[in-house]
Amino acid sequence: MGFSSEVFFNKKHITREDWESFIKVISNYNGVFKKWKMIVRQERSQIRYFVKTSCSLPATINHMNSFMLKSAEIKEDFVYQKRRLFFSKFENSLLDIINYFDIKKNSQVKAFVISFMKISDSKIKSKCDFYVESNNTLIKYRLALFLPQNILSVD
C-alpha cells in the first residue's frame, strides 16, 4: 500500500452512517479486490485516524462533508509477542474497548488496524486487529464479530 492520509473531522459527532458511507467511498476509490487499511492510534489521550490505500485520495471527497484527508506518513509495523482472540458486543466502539483494557486489565491499547477489501458493489470484507501493551509485552488481538462502523464511531 503506497499512500497514507490522516483523517480529520468537520463535525463534532461522526455517526455510524457517516462511517459506513466513508468506508464505501474509500473502497470505491481503491477498487475491487484491493485492500486498504484504517489505522486508529491512541497517543497521549488523543485518538488519531489514518487511512492507507493503494491509490492517492483527494483532500475532500464528494458528498463526504464530515471528513477531510491530509497526506501523512504512518508507521504500522508492530512487533508483538502473543496473539489472542477478543470477543466484544456489536455496539461497542473503540473507546469501550480502550476503557475495558485500561480499567479491567491495567493495559494500554496502542492501535487498531482495520483492513478492508471490496468484493462487490454491496460487499466489503473487513477484519480488525488491535495491539495492547501489558507488562512491557505487546499483544495482538483479533476482534471477532464486529461491525467496522460501530468500532469507529465515537459519540
VEXFISE-403373 format. One record per residue: chain; residue in one letter; z, x, y of N, C-alpha, C in turn. Coordinates in nm, 4 decimals, m for minus. Each point is the difference from the previous one (the first is absolute). Layout:
+--------+---------+----------+----------+----------+----------+----------+----------+----------+----------+----------+
: cadena : residuo :     n.c3 :     n.c1 :     n.c2 :    ca.c3 :    ca.c1 :    ca.c2 :     c.c3 :     c.c1 :     c.c2 :
+--------+---------+----------+----------+----------+----------+----------+----------+----------+----------+----------+
:      A :       a :        Z :        X :        Y :        Z :        X :        Y :        Z :        X :        Y :
...
+--------+---------+----------+----------+----------+----------+----------+----------+----------+----------+----------+
end
This chain:
+--------+---------+----------+----------+----------+----------+----------+----------+----------+----------+----------+
: cadena : residuo :     n.c3 :     n.c1 :     n.c2 :    ca.c3 :    ca.c1 :    ca.c2 :     c.c3 :     c.c1 :     c.c2 :
+--------+---------+----------+----------+----------+----------+----------+----------+----------+----------+----------+
:      A :       m :   0.0000 :   0.0844 :  m0.1171 :   0.0000 :  m0.0844 :   0.1171 :   0.0000 :   0.0886 :   0.1228 :
:      A :       g :  m0.0932 :  m0.0267 :   0.0896 :  m0.0220 :   0.0914 :   0.1085 :   0.0573 :  m0.0352 :   0.1346 :
:      A :       f :   0.0249 :  m0.1257 :   0.0300 :   0.0399 :  m0.0390 :   0.1345 :   0.1362 :  m0.0669 :  m0.0018 :
:      A :       s :   0.0832 :   0.0344 :   0.0955 :   0.1315 :  m0.0632 :   0.0099 :   0.0248 :  m0.0450 :   0.1421 :
:      A :       s :   0.0708 :  m0.1106 :   0.0123 :   0.0310 :  m0.0588 :   0.1303 :   0.1418 :  m0.0542 :  m0.0020 :
:      A :       e :   0.0644 :   0.0055 :   0.1153 :   0.1304 :  m0.0640 :   0.0142 :  m0.0224 :  m0.1416 :   0.0504 :
:      A :       v :   0.0778 :  m0.0931 :  m0.0511 :  m0.0128 :  m0.1411 :   0.0366 :   0.1066 :  m0.0334 :   0.1029 :
:      A :       f :  m0.0436 :  m0.0592 :   0.1116 :   0.0912 :  m0.0464 :   0.1044 :  m0.0120 :  m0.1515 :   0.0117 :
:      A :       f :   0.1071 :  m0.0637 :   0.0436 :   0.0033 :  m0.1451 :   0.0088 :  m0.0143 :  m0.0454 :   0.1446 :
:      A :       n :  m0.0769 :  m0.1074 :   0.0204 :  m0.0152 :  m0.0612 :   0.1317 :   0.0908 :  m0.1198 :   0.0175 :
:      A :       k :   0.0657 :  m0.0416 :  m0.1083 :   0.0923 :  m0.1125 :   0.0055 :   0.1369 :   0.0463 :  m0.0475 :
:      A :       k :   0.1017 :  m0.0738 :   0.0407 :   0.1361 :   0.0349 :  m0.0403 :   0.0226 :  m0.0280 :  m0.1486 :
:      A :       h :  m0.0519 :  m0.1108 :  m0.0499 :   0.0158 :  m0.0377 :  m0.1404 :  m0.1366 :  m0.0096 :  m0.0660 :
:      A :       i :  m0.0153 :   0.0731 :  m0.1098 :  m0.1228 :  m0.0043 :  m0.0779 :   0.0282 :  m0.0832 :  m0.1246 :
:      A :       t :  m0.0729 :  m0.1075 :  m0.0153 :   0.0258 :  m0.0948 :  m0.1088 :  m0.0696 :   0.0445 :  m0.1290 :
:      A :       r :   0.0331 :  m0.0691 :  m0.1066 :  m0.0647 :   0.0263 :  m0.1283 :  m0.1496 :  m0.0286 :   0.0072 :
:      A :       e :  m0.0381 :  m0.1025 :   0.0745 :  m0.1416 :  m0.0338 :   0.0158 :  m0.0751 :   0.1096 :   0.0756 :
:      A :       d :   0.0652 :   0.0597 :   0.1018 :  m0.0614 :   0.1120 :   0.0726 :  m0.0257 :   0.1172 :  m0.0939 :
:      A :       w :   0.0996 :   0.0313 :  m0.0840 :  m0.0161 :   0.1108 :  m0.0942 :  m0.1074 :  m0.0316 :  m0.1032 :
:      A :       e :  m0.0041 :  m0.1227 :  m0.0458 :  m0.1012 :  m0.0383 :  m0.0990 :  m0.1407 :   0.0170 :   0.0565 :
:      A :       s :  m0.0217 :  m0.0448 :   0.1239 :  m0.1326 :   0.0158 :   0.0604 :  m0.0291 :   0.1475 :   0.0295 :
:      A :       f :   0.1008 :   0.0783 :   0.0370 :  m0.0178 :   0.1438 :   0.0220 :  m0.0460 :   0.0687 :  m0.1287 :
:      A :       i :   0.0649 :  m0.0314 :  m0.1109 :  m0.0354 :   0.0591 :  m0.1289 :  m0.1438 :  m0.0365 :  m0.0384 :
:      A :       k :  m0.0391 :  m0.1252 :   0.0228 :  m0.1368 :  m0.0428 :  m0.0318 :  m0.1029 :   0.0716 :   0.0869 :
:      A :       v :   0.0283 :   0.0124 :   0.1299 :  m0.0948 :   0.0631 :   0.0919 :  m0.0164 :   0.1487 :  m0.0322 :
:      A :       i :   0.1099 :   0.0712 :  m0.0234 :  m0.0089 :   0.1426 :  m0.0319 :  m0.0711 :   0.0195 :  m0.1344 :
:      A :       s :   0.0249 :  m0.0879 :  m0.0955 :  m0.0686 :   0.0079 :  m0.1294 :  m0.1498 :  m0.0222 :   0.0171 :
:      A :       n :  m0.0387 :  m0.0917 :   0.0891 :  m0.1423 :  m0.0220 :   0.0273 :  m0.0635 :   0.1220 :   0.0652 :
:      A :       y :   0.0693 :   0.0617 :   0.0954 :  m0.0511 :   0.1220 :   0.0626 :  m0.0169 :   0.1107 :  m0.1032 :
:      A :       n :   0.0939 :   0.0122 :  m0.0892 :   0.0013 :   0.1097 :  m0.0968 :  m0.1041 :  m0.0190 :  m0.1104 :
:      A :       g :  m0.0239 :  m0.1240 :  m0.0431 :  m0.1029 :  m0.0265 :  m0.0985 :   0.0555 :  m0.0372 :  m0.1368 :
:      A :       v :  m0.0887 :  m0.0497 :  m0.0849 :   0.0360 :  m0.0451 :  m0.1345 :   0.0243 :   0.1218 :  m0.0889 :
:      A :       f :   0.1051 :  m0.0074 :  m0.0825 :   0.0413 :   0.1046 :  m0.0941 :   0.0348 :   0.1316 :   0.0695 :
:      A :       k :   0.0375 :  m0.0063 :   0.1260 :   0.0469 :   0.1191 :   0.0713 :   0.1472 :  m0.0188 :   0.0317 :
:      A :       k :   0.0784 :   0.1035 :  m0.0297 :   0.1436 :  m0.0081 :   0.0220 :   0.0357 :   0.0383 :   0.1432 :
:      A :       w :   0.1064 :  m0.0613 :   0.0488 :   0.0600 :   0.0395 :   0.1266 :   0.1499 :  m0.0220 :  m0.0089 :
:      A :       k :   0.0751 :   0.0633 :   0.0880 :   0.1458 :  m0.0039 :  m0.0081 :   0.0626 :  m0.0387 :   0.1321 :
:      A :       m :   0.1118 :  m0.0678 :  m0.0133 :   0.0879 :  m0.0283 :   0.1127 :   0.1280 :   0.0785 :  m0.0265 :
:      A :       i :   0.0353 :   0.0881 :   0.0902 :   0.1191 :   0.0827 :  m0.0151 :   0.0994 :  m0.0410 :   0.1073 :
:      A :       v :   0.1194 :  m0.0337 :  m0.0441 :   0.1060 :  m0.0420 :   0.0922 :   0.1117 :   0.1023 :  m0.0106 :
:      A :       r :   0.0308 :   0.0652 :   0.1107 :   0.1042 :   0.1035 :   0.0017 :   0.1195 :  m0.0461 :   0.0812 :
:      A :       q :   0.1163 :   0.0368 :  m0.0484 :   0.1228 :  m0.0241 :   0.0752 :   0.0469 :   0.1354 :   0.0518 :
:      A :       e :  m0.0007 :   0.0137 :   0.1324 :   0.0407 :   0.1243 :   0.0638 :   0.0998 :  m0.0316 :   0.1108 :
:      A :       r :   0.1196 :   0.0503 :  m0.0147 :   0.1054 :  m0.0184 :   0.1012 :   0.0126 :  m0.1465 :   0.0433 :
:      A :       s :   0.0192 :  m0.0883 :  m0.0954 :   0.0179 :  m0.1439 :   0.0221 :  m0.1199 :  m0.0656 :   0.0673 :
:      A :       q :  m0.1147 :   0.0602 :  m0.0119 :  m0.1231 :  m0.0564 :   0.0536 :  m0.1006 :  m0.0117 :  m0.1140 :
:      A :       i :  m0.0702 :  m0.1114 :  m0.0056 :  m0.0995 :  m0.0220 :  m0.1045 :  m0.1384 :   0.0183 :   0.0608 :
:      A :       r :  m0.0787 :   0.0875 :  m0.0624 :  m0.1352 :   0.0286 :   0.0479 :  m0.0996 :  m0.0353 :  m0.1099 :
:      A :       y :  m0.1115 :  m0.0600 :   0.0380 :  m0.1028 :  m0.0452 :  m0.0925 :  m0.1257 :   0.0859 :   0.0181 :
:      A :       f :  m0.0580 :   0.0423 :  m0.1125 :  m0.1223 :   0.0790 :   0.0010 :  m0.0985 :  m0.0581 :  m0.1006 :
:      A :       v :  m0.1290 :   0.0224 :   0.0257 :  m0.1070 :  m0.0430 :  m0.0894 :  m0.0848 :   0.1215 :  m0.0330 :
:      A :       k :  m0.0305 :   0.0190 :  m0.1300 :  m0.0923 :   0.1053 :  m0.0442 :  m0.1166 :  m0.0662 :  m0.0701 :
:      A :       t :  m0.1208 :   0.0250 :   0.0515 :  m0.1200 :  m0.0621 :  m0.0550 :  m0.1084 :   0.1053 :  m0.0221 :
:      A :       s :  m0.1069 :  m0.0431 :  m0.0638 :  m0.1146 :   0.0888 :  m0.0189 :  m0.1024 :  m0.0161 :   0.1122 :
:      A :       c :   0.0259 :  m0.0925 :   0.0923 :  m0.0906 :  m0.0196 :   0.1130 :   0.0791 :   0.0064 :   0.1311 :
:      A :       s :  m0.0689 :   0.0313 :   0.1057 :   0.0628 :   0.0045 :   0.1317 :   0.0197 :  m0.1425 :   0.0517 :
:      A :       l :   0.1181 :  m0.0278 :   0.0545 :   0.0302 :  m0.1342 :   0.0499 :   0.0033 :   0.0004 :   0.1530 :
:      A :       p :  m0.0476 :  m0.1070 :   0.0629 :   0.0067 :  m0.0074 :   0.1463 :   0.1435 :  m0.0256 :   0.0461 :
:      A :       a :   0.0261 :   0.0259 :   0.1282 :   0.1346 :  m0.0190 :   0.0554 :   0.0402 :  m0.1466 :  m0.0023 :
:      A :       t :  m0.0939 :  m0.0873 :   0.0301 :   0.0268 :  m0.1441 :  m0.0067 :  m0.1025 :  m0.0618 :  m0.0943 :
:      A :       i :   0.0448 :  m0.0979 :  m0.0749 :  m0.0859 :  m0.0656 :  m0.0979 :  m0.0195 :  m0.1448 :   0.0430 :
:      A :       n :  m0.1216 :  m0.0493 :  m0.0140 :  m0.0322 :  m0.1374 :   0.0404 :   0.0966 :  m0.1001 :  m0.0614 :
:      A :       h :   0.0457 :  m0.0923 :   0.0803 :   0.0878 :  m0.1093 :  m0.0425 :   0.1359 :   0.0494 :  m0.0504 :
:      A :       m :   0.0361 :   0.1224 :   0.0268 :   0.1296 :   0.0541 :  m0.0412 :   0.0753 :   0.0450 :   0.1255 :
:      A :       n :   0.0420 :  m0.0961 :   0.0802 :   0.0670 :   0.0346 :   0.1250 :   0.1460 :   0.0394 :  m0.0193 :
:      A :       s :   0.0515 :  m0.0043 :  m0.1225 :   0.1387 :   0.0376 :  m0.0269 :   0.0164 :   0.1502 :  m0.0228 :
:      A :       f :  m0.1100 :   0.0696 :  m0.0302 :   0.0080 :   0.1405 :  m0.0390 :  m0.0917 :   0.0870 :   0.0836 :
:      A :       m :   0.0429 :   0.1247 :   0.0190 :  m0.0845 :   0.1045 :   0.0586 :   0.0135 :   0.1231 :  m0.0879 :
:      A :       l :  m0.1074 :   0.0775 :  m0.0097 :   0.0002 :   0.1195 :  m0.0830 :  m0.0252 :   0.1226 :   0.0866 :
:      A :       k :   0.0708 :   0.1082 :  m0.0331 :  m0.0196 :   0.1267 :   0.0699 :  m0.0125 :   0.1090 :  m0.1057 :
:      A :       s :  m0.1010 :   0.0825 :   0.0124 :  m0.0214 :   0.1079 :  m0.0958 :   0.1233 :   0.0896 :  m0.0058 :
:      A :       a :   0.0439 :   0.0327 :  m0.1208 :   0.1200 :   0.0820 :  m0.0182 :  m0.0057 :   0.0690 :  m0.1352 :
:      A :       e :   0.0703 :   0.1097 :  m0.0098 :   0.0126 :   0.0706 :  m0.1269 :   0.1291 :  m0.0431 :  m0.0676 :
:      A :       i :  m0.0059 :  m0.0191 :  m0.1308 :   0.1182 :  m0.0420 :  m0.0752 :   0.0081 :   0.0830 :  m0.1272 :
:      A :       k :   0.1185 :   0.0506 :  m0.0272 :   0.0254 :   0.0740 :  m0.1229 :   0.0555 :  m0.0981 :  m0.1024 :
:      A :       e :  m0.0598 :  m0.0033 :  m0.1175 :   0.0441 :  m0.0971 :  m0.1005 :   0.0247 :   0.0614 :  m0.1363 :
:      A :       d :   0.0047 :   0.1295 :  m0.0088 :   0.0233 :   0.0624 :  m0.1303 :   0.1501 :   0.0163 :  m0.0227 :
:      A :       f :   0.0523 :  m0.0845 :  m0.0844 :   0.1422 :   0.0001 :  m0.0298 :   0.0216 :   0.0670 :  m0.1358 :
:      A :       v :   0.0959 :   0.0904 :  m0.0038 :   0.0357 :   0.0656 :  m0.1256 :   0.1269 :  m0.0676 :  m0.0506 :
:      A :       y :  m0.0141 :  m0.0752 :  m0.1077 :   0.1124 :  m0.0768 :  m0.0513 :   0.0399 :   0.0510 :  m0.1376 :
:      A :       q :   0.1274 :  m0.0214 :  m0.0349 :   0.0515 :   0.0473 :  m0.1274 :   0.0062 :  m0.1096 :  m0.1059 :
:      A :       k :   0.0156 :  m0.1255 :   0.0423 :   0.0152 :  m0.1111 :  m0.0946 :  m0.0912 :  m0.1148 :   0.0408 :
:      A :       r :  m0.0317 :  m0.0867 :  m0.0985 :  m0.0770 :  m0.1223 :   0.0257 :   0.0767 :  m0.1173 :  m0.0586 :
:      A :       r :   0.0018 :  m0.1098 :   0.0739 :   0.0685 :  m0.1201 :  m0.0471 :  m0.0765 :  m0.1239 :   0.0444 :
:      A :       l :   0.0294 :  m0.1093 :  m0.0683 :  m0.0567 :  m0.1298 :   0.0342 :   0.1050 :  m0.0796 :   0.0772 :
:      A :       f :  m0.0425 :  m0.0717 :   0.1048 :   0.0937 :  m0.0772 :   0.0816 :  m0.0509 :  m0.1433 :   0.0115 :
:      A :       f :   0.0875 :  m0.0962 :  m0.0309 :  m0.0335 :  m0.1414 :   0.0121 :   0.0658 :  m0.0557 :   0.1244 :
:      A :       s :  m0.0765 :  m0.0754 :   0.0752 :   0.0501 :  m0.0603 :   0.1230 :  m0.0464 :  m0.1456 :   0.0051 :
:      A :       k :   0.0619 :  m0.0780 :   0.0867 :  m0.0448 :  m0.1372 :   0.0202 :  m0.1314 :   0.0007 :   0.0779 :
:      A :       f :  m0.0816 :  m0.1035 :  m0.0214 :  m0.1283 :  m0.0094 :   0.0693 :   0.0150 :  m0.0025 :   0.1516 :
:      A :       e :   0.1047 :  m0.0638 :   0.0500 :   0.0135 :  m0.0166 :   0.1447 :   0.0632 :   0.1203 :   0.0693 :
:      A :       n :   0.0427 :   0.1016 :  m0.0754 :   0.0624 :   0.1171 :   0.0611 :  m0.1014 :   0.0837 :   0.0776 :
:      A :       s :   0.0456 :   0.0508 :   0.1137 :  m0.0820 :   0.0893 :   0.0805 :   0.0466 :   0.1430 :  m0.0222 :
:      A :       l :  m0.0702 :   0.0941 :   0.0595 :   0.0417 :   0.1381 :  m0.0168 :   0.1368 :   0.0259 :   0.0614 :
:      A :       l :   0.0372 :  m0.0749 :   0.1034 :   0.1343 :   0.0153 :   0.0574 :   0.1080 :  m0.0418 :  m0.0988 :
:      A :       d :  m0.0262 :  m0.1038 :  m0.0769 :   0.0954 :  m0.0422 :  m0.1028 :   0.0205 :   0.1095 :  m0.1046 :
:      A :       i :  m0.1080 :   0.0638 :  m0.0393 :   0.0087 :   0.1070 :  m0.0994 :   0.0694 :   0.1225 :   0.0591 :
:      A :       i :  m0.0332 :   0.0342 :   0.1238 :   0.0655 :   0.1131 :   0.0680 :   0.1498 :  m0.0242 :   0.0098 :
:      A :       n :   0.0387 :  m0.1209 :   0.0409 :   0.1427 :  m0.0322 :   0.0127 :   0.0701 :   0.0008 :  m0.1356 :
:      A :       y :  m0.0666 :  m0.0472 :  m0.1041 :   0.0587 :   0.0005 :  m0.1339 :   0.0349 :   0.1429 :  m0.0429 :
:      A :       f :  m0.0958 :   0.0912 :   0.0162 :   0.0257 :   0.1383 :  m0.0416 :   0.1007 :   0.0687 :   0.0911 :
:      A :       d :  m0.0010 :  m0.0340 :   0.1274 :   0.0935 :   0.0611 :   0.0943 :   0.1438 :  m0.0438 :  m0.0279 :
:      A :       i :   0.0198 :  m0.1291 :  m0.0240 :   0.1348 :  m0.0543 :  m0.0157 :   0.0495 :   0.0104 :  m0.1442 :
:      A :       k :  m0.0788 :  m0.0488 :  m0.0950 :   0.0456 :  m0.0067 :  m0.1394 :  m0.0087 :   0.1336 :  m0.0731 :
:      A :       k :  m0.1055 :   0.0746 :   0.0254 :  m0.0243 :   0.1226 :  m0.0759 :   0.0346 :   0.1276 :   0.0771 :
:      A :       n :   0.0346 :  m0.0131 :   0.1281 :   0.0315 :   0.1146 :   0.0851 :  m0.1134 :   0.1028 :  m0.0029 :
:      A :       s :  m0.1227 :  m0.0513 :   0.0123 :  m0.1207 :   0.0825 :  m0.0035 :  m0.0867 :  m0.0347 :   0.1197 :
:      A :       q :  m0.0995 :   0.0844 :   0.0275 :  m0.0871 :  m0.0231 :   0.1145 :  m0.1448 :  m0.0119 :  m0.0459 :
:      A :       v :  m0.0634 :  m0.1112 :   0.0377 :  m0.1418 :  m0.0200 :  m0.0291 :  m0.0796 :   0.0811 :   0.1007 :
:      A :       k :  m0.0875 :   0.0872 :  m0.0502 :  m0.0797 :   0.0868 :   0.0862 :  m0.1327 :  m0.0640 :   0.0396 :
:      A :       a :  m0.0690 :  m0.0604 :  m0.0975 :  m0.1328 :  m0.0547 :   0.0292 :  m0.0415 :  m0.1013 :  m0.1059 :
:      A :       f :  m0.0855 :  m0.0928 :   0.0434 :  m0.0689 :  m0.0935 :  m0.0885 :  m0.1475 :   0.0371 :   0.0030 :
:      A :       v :  m0.0648 :  m0.0012 :  m0.1159 :  m0.1440 :   0.0232 :  m0.0077 :  m0.0593 :  m0.1171 :  m0.0769 :
:      A :       i :  m0.0756 :  m0.0830 :   0.0720 :  m0.0644 :  m0.1158 :  m0.0616 :  m0.1496 :   0.0303 :  m0.0091 :
:      A :       s :  m0.0513 :   0.0021 :  m0.1217 :  m0.1415 :   0.0294 :  m0.0231 :  m0.0755 :  m0.1301 :  m0.0231 :
:      A :       f :  m0.1187 :  m0.0087 :   0.0591 :  m0.0832 :  m0.1196 :  m0.0110 :  m0.1387 :   0.0388 :  m0.0511 :
:      A :       m :  m0.0617 :  m0.0940 :  m0.0713 :  m0.1384 :   0.0150 :  m0.0403 :  m0.0636 :  m0.1387 :  m0.0042 :
:      A :       k :  m0.1063 :  m0.0164 :   0.0758 :  m0.0709 :  m0.1279 :   0.0017 :  m0.0867 :  m0.0095 :  m0.1248 :
:      A :       i :   0.0220 :  m0.1059 :  m0.0782 :  m0.0751 :  m0.0207 :  m0.1228 :  m0.1163 :  m0.0961 :   0.0237 :
:      A :       s :   0.0250 :  m0.1053 :   0.0766 :  m0.1048 :  m0.0955 :   0.0376 :   0.0377 :  m0.0565 :   0.1364 :
:      A :       d :  m0.0779 :  m0.0963 :   0.0482 :   0.0284 :  m0.0579 :   0.1313 :   0.1365 :  m0.0667 :   0.0066 :
:      A :       s :   0.0461 :  m0.0527 :  m0.1108 :   0.1266 :  m0.0728 :   0.0020 :   0.1140 :   0.0717 :  m0.0721 :
:      A :       k :  m0.0266 :   0.1173 :  m0.0593 :   0.1042 :   0.0687 :  m0.0763 :   0.0197 :   0.1420 :   0.0498 :
:      A :       i :   0.1256 :   0.0321 :   0.0298 :   0.0387 :   0.1344 :   0.0404 :   0.1166 :   0.0426 :  m0.0878 :
:      A :       k :  m0.0184 :   0.1071 :  m0.0720 :   0.1039 :   0.0528 :  m0.0887 :   0.0917 :   0.0901 :   0.0827 :
:      A :       s :   0.1311 :  m0.0073 :  m0.0286 :   0.0939 :   0.0852 :   0.0740 :   0.1113 :   0.0491 :  m0.0912 :
:      A :       k :   0.0549 :   0.1146 :   0.0356 :   0.1188 :   0.0531 :  m0.0671 :   0.0863 :   0.0669 :   0.1060 :
:      A :       c :   0.1306 :  m0.0019 :  m0.0235 :   0.0936 :   0.0528 :   0.0988 :   0.0957 :   0.0984 :  m0.0654 :
:      A :       d :   0.0039 :   0.1193 :   0.0557 :   0.0975 :   0.1008 :  m0.0392 :   0.0862 :   0.0287 :   0.1222 :
:      A :       f :   0.1270 :   0.0297 :  m0.0231 :   0.0825 :   0.0459 :   0.1106 :   0.0896 :   0.1121 :  m0.0463 :
:      A :       y :   0.0372 :   0.0843 :   0.0948 :   0.0706 :   0.1231 :  m0.0295 :   0.1391 :  m0.0051 :   0.0606 :
:      A :       v :   0.1006 :   0.0271 :  m0.0846 :   0.1400 :  m0.0102 :   0.0399 :   0.0659 :   0.1356 :  m0.0223 :
:      A :       e :   0.0737 :   0.0449 :   0.1013 :   0.0765 :   0.1237 :  m0.0135 :   0.1439 :  m0.0342 :  m0.0310 :
:      A :       s :   0.0478 :   0.0515 :  m0.1133 :   0.1367 :  m0.0252 :  m0.0435 :   0.0575 :   0.1292 :  m0.0568 :
:      A :       n :   0.1089 :   0.0460 :   0.0564 :   0.0653 :   0.1250 :  m0.0442 :  m0.0990 :   0.1165 :  m0.0049 :
:      A :       n :  m0.0776 :   0.0162 :   0.1068 :  m0.0994 :   0.1077 :   0.0129 :  m0.1073 :  m0.0044 :  m0.1083 :
:      A :       t :  m0.0230 :  m0.1160 :  m0.0575 :  m0.1042 :  m0.0203 :  m0.0991 :  m0.0927 :  m0.1103 :   0.0487 :
:      A :       l :  m0.1301 :   0.0262 :  m0.0025 :  m0.0970 :  m0.1006 :   0.0409 :  m0.0459 :  m0.0774 :  m0.1229 :
:      A :       i :   0.0151 :  m0.1329 :   0.0052 :  m0.0348 :  m0.0874 :  m0.1121 :  m0.1143 :  m0.0919 :   0.0432 :
:      A :       k :  m0.1021 :  m0.0090 :  m0.0851 :  m0.1137 :  m0.0894 :   0.0260 :   0.0239 :  m0.1302 :  m0.0749 :
:      A :       y :  m0.0001 :  m0.1100 :   0.0744 :   0.0144 :  m0.1331 :  m0.0590 :  m0.1337 :  m0.0720 :   0.0083 :
:      A :       r :  m0.0354 :  m0.0709 :  m0.1072 :  m0.1162 :  m0.0886 :   0.0007 :   0.0523 :  m0.1411 :   0.0173 :
:      A :       l :  m0.0443 :  m0.0685 :   0.1028 :   0.0440 :  m0.1363 :   0.0271 :  m0.0802 :  m0.0962 :  m0.0862 :
:      A :       a :   0.0704 :  m0.0774 :  m0.0809 :  m0.0638 :  m0.0952 :  m0.0902 :   0.0037 :  m0.1396 :   0.0617 :
:      A :       l :  m0.1036 :  m0.0770 :  m0.0225 :  m0.0064 :  m0.1403 :   0.0432 :   0.0273 :  m0.0154 :   0.1496 :
:      A :       f :  m0.0963 :   0.0352 :   0.0803 :   0.0170 :  m0.0077 :   0.1451 :  m0.1269 :  m0.0545 :   0.0652 :
:      A :       l :   0.0145 :  m0.0479 :   0.1211 :  m0.1124 :  m0.0387 :   0.0840 :  m0.0012 :   0.0952 :   0.1198 :
:      A :       p :  m0.1092 :   0.0711 :   0.0254 :  m0.0004 :   0.1003 :   0.1059 :   0.0298 :  m0.0562 :   0.1383 :
:      A :       q :  m0.0483 :  m0.1206 :   0.0285 :   0.0264 :  m0.0572 :   0.1322 :   0.1493 :  m0.0308 :   0.0186 :
:      A :       n :   0.0710 :  m0.0332 :  m0.1078 :   0.1434 :  m0.0225 :   0.0098 :   0.0764 :   0.1302 :   0.0205 :
:      A :       i :  m0.0426 :   0.1055 :  m0.0689 :   0.0660 :   0.1296 :   0.0145 :  m0.0186 :   0.0526 :   0.1423 :
:      A :       l :  m0.1194 :  m0.0131 :   0.0554 :  m0.0296 :   0.0578 :   0.1301 :   0.0570 :  m0.0773 :   0.1171 :
:      A :       s :   0.0186 :  m0.1307 :  m0.0150 :   0.0471 :  m0.0811 :   0.1134 :   0.1472 :   0.0278 :   0.0288 :
:      A :       v :   0.0261 :   0.0275 :   0.1260 :   0.1366 :   0.0245 :   0.0464 :   0.0264 :  m0.0989 :   0.1128 :
:      A :       d :   0.0880 :  m0.0940 :  m0.0253 :   0.0287 :  m0.1029 :   0.1021 :   0.1215 :   0.0380 :   0.0809 :
+--------+---------+----------+----------+----------+----------+----------+----------+----------+----------+----------+
end
